[in-house]
Amino acid sequence: MTALVTGASGGLGRAVAVALAAAGHDVGVHYRGDADGADATAAEVVAAGRRAVTLHADLATDDPAACDRVCADLLAAGEEALGVPDVVVLNAFPQHHVAWDELDAAAWDDYHRGGLRPTAVLLRQAAARMPVGGSVVVVGSIEGSRPMPTHTPYAVAKAALEHLVRAAAQELGPRGVRVVGVAPGLVARDGLEEAWPEGVARYRAAAALGRPVTPEEVAATVAFLASGDASGITGTTVTVDAGWSAAPGW
């Protein structure tokens, strides 16, 4: 079995790559800028007893035709090294703060060219190569349903991903390919509480489990949804947020 994980040089992407390796997949480790991080992810995949290849590609292209080419080249490179993927996890996505009064056309375009467009293009191209029984997992966010101030374009783009999951599942179901989404909540990382103490405190207060989620918890959900054990699940997004979205909100 073979998987491709985009944005896999660290954090959640690395955890997903390792979880898929533990489930028996060779893994293509895509990265944009952090070659050392990608190498570290690949080393963890190998330590789990599977093959790995690092795949560099900048998916945020200004030219739509270039986006098609970059995505096709990425898939071809992974296929040449490891074979056709039966699992693709679309994790790479920009995230940065944009004040409301700075939301000009260029700010919106950043999220289209760097997030929505390559995710949609890769989904279509990857599914066209997949065998029957293949699966695509799209990483969304809880902000797709409950946006945070200064995250407007990010939240809107993540909401669009949930609709992409539904639409693609309808298109690809007759071909035997499943499309599912995962919407993580606040994901723990080293230094998070020091960098954003008030935000972590608010999250802890709202979440039913009283904490953020770990990368490994989200990755385990991705690995399950990508597996044959989830063969009846498609066209939906699973929330992994320690019960944050169950809070009453008033």
Secondary structure, 3 states (H helix, E strand, C coil): CEEEECCCCCHHHHHHHHHHHHCCCEEEEEECCCHHHHHHHHHHHHHCCCCEEEEECCCCCCCHHHHHHHHHHHHHHHHHHHCCCCEEEECCCCCCCCCHHHCCHHHHHHHHHHHHHHHHHHHHHHHHHCCCCCEEEEECCHHHCCCCCCCHHHHHHHHHHHHHHHHHHHHHHHHCCEEEEEEECCECCCCHHHHCHHHHHHHHHHCCCCCCECHHHHHHHHHHHHCHHHCCCCCCEEEECCCHHHCCCC
